[in-house]
Amino acid sequence: MLTLICRHFIARASAYYALITITLLTMVPTLSLAPPGEHLTHISTKDFITVHTRNTPTTYYEGRQGPTGFEYELMHRFADYLGVSLNLDASHHPESVLPAVREKGDLGAAALPLLPDSPGVHYTRPIIQMQPLVVYRRGLNGIKEPSDLVGLELGTLSEAGTDEALRDLQRRHPTLSWKESHELEVAELLARVEDGTLDAAVIFEHQFRLNRLFFPNVERGFILGDPLSMAWAVPSGRGLGLLEAANRFLQDLQESGTLDRLVSRYFGHDDYLEYVGTRTFLDHLDARLPRYTALFQQAARETEFDWKLLAAVGYQESHWDPDAVSPTGVRGLMMLTNPTAGEMGVTDRTNPAQSIDGGARYLRSIKDRLPEGITGDDRLFMAMAAYNVGLGHLYDARKIAEMRGGDPDSWQDVRAALPLLQQREWHSQTRYGYARGGEPVIYVRNIRRYYEMIQYVERSRQQFFQLEQMPVNDDPLVLFELVPPLD
């Protein structure tokens, strides 16, 4: 079922996204810090800025708590900086962003490569570096250097910057050819590598890091050429006020360290789950999870957790196997100990309903017992860590974090302290002593990624049903244009 859904979803996504135009209004106090200029004055007068972008994981998408994405974070902050609302047009593919900026304004923010000779626009200072990367279908051997691409079914996106890297390469390897698409996005391109329509593709490295878990048959190849700079685009001929304001805003983000933190949040992880584990998870997601979804949803309603988070905990604990048993006697779908089961009133740990209900209530009880100073995601992550290692060891790690000059209420600082419970120098100074403190770090990390993957699949299923009635061409290569060899 999952395979069928993904196939239909990818095939129809192009048509779907072409219809999306989303307006997001975030009202903020008017406090313009930007210098004057014709264009900037117009934005201030109408009290909103229109940003042309793309509906992708690296730019903008609807997350569990509303709009999110790396560039969405930047756009939203920039609108606040200007003291105006944000009007977001997310209907674009790469080649349509710059024409929209030239003809309609105000700003293009869509993983745009900084290409200085682009007519009709000015680019801001670079935001991040984007390194072109060759990826290929697992099982194809010897894809190690540019000459290995000759003769392959190779694809990329038009006017995204990766096509320029291929054109540079073609000058050295004239027999190289590839296919470009004006309508697909990165995930759709990777899906075509996954299903064998393409042998390989060229995308950016950060895009692969963000998408690789969902395409386990796509392998990292080699970097291609020099990195490009991601930048924003504004229309030329309307004064430099908006450009100067954007540059000052981006410089402030960089100097304050905020930009680095955003890059780390969105692109800083890519190897949490290795290939076999990812395939196993996706198989179980289709075969096992549906049996227990209603139980997770019921437990979530009673404990005020997201049911998908509870499902992610259950997968980390047992792979959704109600008969799972650990060498230490912990058992059941949520792997409860005998004392914990007794505390939660669970009489049969192998009963899925009792296990899920007991595990959810136990996680809630841990979260409720944490100090009030721990808030937000920090509180959730520490509760999950304590579910794994025990509340006493978590408190010991908080103490170590404080001894090292960190914040005991910050998951980031406690996460760094937990592995130190394995070192005598540190655990000898704690109440509960030695613990395998590296395990809860991996535990929380994996649950977060399982949760993201369940979210992704659920969102794909919803979009699949929306797309079901839309016409689609049966030719998997119809969306590509061939770039022939030079010879």
N, C-alpha and C positions, 0 to 999 in steps of 0.2 A: 504493500500500500504506500509506504513512504517513497519508494522508488518511483511509483506511478505519479504520485503527487508532485515530486520534485521535477519530473520530466515535463508534465503539463505546465507547471508553474513557470519553469524557465522558458518554455516555448512561447508562453503567452505574455510574459512579463513586459516585453518590449511595447506591445500594444497598450498594456495597462498603464505603464508609467508615462506614456505619451499623453494620457488624458489627465494626469494629475496636475492641478495648479492649486497650491495650498496657500492660504493667507493666514499668517499667524500674527496676531496683534498683541504686543506686550507693552502695556502702558507704563511709562516711567516719567518721573518729573523732568521738565524741560530745563536742561542745564548744558548748553552748548559750550564745549571747550575748544572747538575747531576754529581755525582762521577763516576769514570771509572769502567769498568767491561765488560766482554766478550759480554754479551747480549746487554748492553747499547751501546757499541762501534759499534756493528752490526747495531743497529737502527740508530745511527748517520751517519754511512756510507751510508746506503740505503736512508736516509733522510725522512723516514716516519715510523710511528708506526701502526701496525695492531691491531685493537681492535675487539674482538669477543663479540657481544651483541645480544639483542633481540628487535624486532619491537613491542614495547608496550608503553602505555602512561607514564609509570614510568621510562622507560629506554631511548628509542629513537623513534621518529616518525617524519613525515613531517608535520610541522605546517604551518600557513598562511604566515609566513615569512621565511620559509625554515626549515632545520633540527632543532629539539628541543627535549626536554626531560631532566629529572633531571640528569641522568648519561651522556647523550650526552654533557650537559654543562660541566661536570667534565672532560670527555675525551678530549673535545676540548681545555679546559684550560690546561690540562696536556700536550697535544701535543705542545701547545704554549710554555709551561714551558721548554720542552726539546728542542725547536727550530726545530721541524720537522713537517711534514704534517701528517694528520690523514687519515688512510685507514680503513674504517669501514665495517666489515662483519656483517650484521644484519640478517643473514639467520637462526639463531639458536633458539632452544627451550632450556629450562633449562638444560636438560641432555647432550646436545651436546657441551656446552661451554667449560667445563674443558678438554675434550678430544682434542678439537681444540687448546686450549692453550698449552697443553702438546706436541701435534704433530706439530703445525704450529707456535705457538707464535702469538703475543707478549704479549697481555694482555687480560684478560677476565673482562668485566664490564657489568653485566647483572642481577642486583639484586641478586648477589651470596651470599648465607649464608656462614659465616666463619665456616668451619668444619675442625678443625686442622688435622685430620687424612686422609685428601684427598691426595692420592699418586700423586707424580709428579708435584706438584705445591706448591708455597709459597703464603700466603695471606698477603695483606697489613694490616695496622692498620684499625680498624673499621671506617666506614664512617657514618652510621646512624644505629639506632636500628630498628629492624623489629619485630613487635609483631604479632604472629599468632592469628587469629580471626575466630570464627565460624560465618557464615552467613547462613540464611535460608529463605525459601520461605514464603512470607507474607501469613498469614492465618494458618500456623502451630503454634499452641500454646504450651507453656511449654518447649521451647528450652532454658533452663536457666543454665544447668550444664552438665558436660561430660556424665553422665549416660543417659541423654535424647537423645544422639546420637545413642545409640544402637538400631538397627532395622531400621534406616533411610537409604535412598539412599544417601550416603555421598561421596563427591568427593574432590580431590585435585590434584595438579600438582606433577609429579615425580621429585625428586632431586631438588626441589626448596626450601627446608627447612621446609615447612609446613608438608611434609610427615614424617619428623623426629619427629615433635610435636605429630603427630597421633600415631607413634610407641611408644613413651614414654607413651602416654595415654593408649594404648592397654595393656601395662604391668599391669596397674591397673584395666583395664576393659577388660578381655580376650575375651569377646563375641563381642567386637567391630570389625566391618569390614568396609571397604571403597573401593572406586575405585580410581585408579591413572591414570593420562594421561601423556604420554611422548610427545604428539603433540599439545595439546591445550595451550592457554594462559589464563590469568586471566579473560579477558572480555568474552571469549568463555565459560569459566567455569561458570561465573555468568549468562550467557544467558541460560545455561542448568538448573540452579536453577530457573530462571525466568519462563521458559516454562514448568517446572514440570518434566523434565527428571531426575533431582536430587532434593532431598529434602533440602539438605544443602551442604555447602562446607567450606573448611578451606583455607583461603588466609591470606595475611598480612594486618594489619589495614590500613597502608598508601595506599595500593592498593584499598581497599574498599572506602576510602575517595575520591579518584580520580575518581572512576567508579560509585559510587552509584547513581548519578543523572540519569544515563542512564539505570538503572535497578530498577525502583521504586517498583517492587514486591519482591525485595530482602531486607531482614531486618537484621540489626546488631544483633548478638547474644551475645556471651561472649568471652573474651580473653582465649586463650588456652596455658597454660604453660608459660615458661619464654621467653623473647624476644631473638632473634638472632641478630647477627651483620652482616650488609651488608659490604662486602669488595671486593677488586679487587684481581685477581689471576694472577700470573706470573709463567712461567715454572721454575722448579728447575733444578739445575745442569749446569746453564749457567752464574754463577756469581750472586752477590747480588746487582750489580749497579742499575738495573732497580727498584728492590724492594725498595732500599734505596731512590732513587729519588722519587718514588711514595709516600712513607711514608713522606718524607720531604714536598712534594707538598701538601698532604692532611693536614698535621699539620699546614702549613702556611695558608691554607684556613680556618681551624678551628680557629686559633688564631686571624685572621683578621676579623672574623665575617662573611666572605663571605659564608661559608658553611651553617650557620644558615639562612642567607637570601635566599639562594637557596632552602633550605628545606621549608621555609615559603612560597616562591613563588609557589612551585609545590604541596605541600601537606598541606598547612596551612588552607584550607577552605573545608568544606564538608556539611554545613548545610544552604546554602544560600536559597535553595528552599525546602519547606517541601513536603511531599509525594503527597498530593492532587494537589498542584500547579504544580508539575512535570508531573503528569498524564495529567492534563488539557493542559499543554503546548504541550506535545507530540501529543495529540489528535488534537489540533488546528494546529500544524505544518503540519499535513497530510491533514486536512480538509479545512483549511482557507488560509494558506500561499500561496499555488499555485495560487490562484486567483489574488494575488497582487505581485508575484515575479517579473514579467516584469516591473511593475511600480517602485518597489524598485531599480531594476537594472538600469532603465533609470535615476532615480534621483541620483543614485550613480555615474553614468558617468558624470553628470553635476556638481556634488558637490565634486567629488574626495573622496568620502567615500567608504568603503566596503559595498556592498548592504546588506550583512548579518548583519552588524552593524545597518544599518537603519531599517532593519526588526526587530532586537532585540529591538530597541527603540519603534517601533510601537507596538510590543507585550506588552512591559511594560506599554505603554500608554493606550491601548484599547483592548488588546487581539485580535488585527486585526479585530476589529468590526467598520465599517465605521459609524454606527449609535450611537456609544457610546456617552453618555452625563454625565458630572460630576455634582454634586450638585451646583457647582459654575458657571455652564454654559459653561465650556470648552467642546468642542465636536469634533467628527470626529476621524478618524483612528489614527492621530498623535496628537489629543487633543489640538488643537490650540485655544487660546483665541481670542476674537473679535479683539482687537488691533493688535495682532500678525498676524492674518489672513489679516487684512487690510494692514499692513506693507508689507506682502509678496504677496499681490495681489490676495489672495484667496477669491473668491466670494461665494463659496459654501463649507463650511467646511465638509459636509457629503459626498462630492464627493471624492472617494478614490484617484483618480489621482491628484486632486488639493491638497488634504491634505498631501499626501506623498511628493509631489514636494515642497509644502510650508514648511512642517516640516524639510525636508532635507536642504533647503536653509536657514531656520532660524538657524538650528544647525551650518551650515557653517558660517553664519554671526557672531554668538556668538564666534566661534572658532577664526575667523579672528580678532575680536576685543580684544582678550586677549593680555596682555603684551607680548612683544617679548621674554622676559626671560623665559616664560613657554614653554617648548618644549616636543616633543615626546608624550608618553602616558599620561604624566601629563597634557598636553594641551587638549587632547581628553577627559580625565575624567572630567576636570574642565568645559569644554564646555557642557558635558552632565549634570553635576550637575546644571549649570546655566540654562539649558533648563527646568529643574524641578523647581528650587527655585528662579530663576531670577539672572541676572548678578549683580545687586546691592548687594544682600545678599552674593553672592560669593565673591565680593570684601571685604565685611565686614568680612567674614571668613578668607580671606587672611590677613587682618589687625590683627585679633585676633591671627592668627598663628604667625605673626611677633612679636606681643606683648608678646607671650609666649616663645619667643626665637627660633621659628621654621623658616622654609623657606617658604615664601608665594608663591614660584614658584613650590613647591613640593606638589603633590596631597596627599601624605601620611600625611603631616603636616596640610594641609587644611581640609582633611577628618576628622582629630581629632578635628579641631576647629569648624566645622559646627554645631555639636550638641550644642555647647555652645551658639549659637544664641537663644536658648530656655531659657537661664538663664539671669535674669535681671542684674546680676553682670557684664556680658559681653555685652549683646546687648545694654545696656544703653550707652556704649562707642562707638557705631557704628553709621553710618549715617542712615541706613535704619531700624534699630531696630530689634524687635522680628521676628523670623522666625522659622518654624518647621524644624530646621536644621538637625535633624536625618533622615528626609525623603530623601534628595538627596544622602545621604550616601548609604542607602538601594537601592535607585533608580539606582545608578551607579553600585553597586554590582550586582544587579539582571540582568541588561543589559549585563554585562560582562559574566554572566553565561548563559543567553539565547543565547548570541553570540556563546559561546563555544559549546552549544548543537546543534545549527544550523550547525556549522562547523563539528561537529562529524557526524551528520546525512548525510550531504552532502558528506563527505568523505566516509562514509559507502556506500552510493548509488553509488559513482564512483567505489569503489572496488567491489560492487555487480555485476556491469555490466562487469567488468574485469573477475570476477570469474564464470560468468554464464555458460560458456562452459566447465568448469572443471568437471570431474566426482566426484561424492560424494556418499558415502555409506549411504543408507537409515536408517541404524540402529544407533540411537542416542547415544548408549553406546559402539559402536565398537572401539572408541578411548581410552577406559579405560581398565585397567587391575585390576582384583579383588584382594584385599589384604584380605585374609580370617581371621576369628577369630582365636585366639590361642587355644581355646578349641576344 
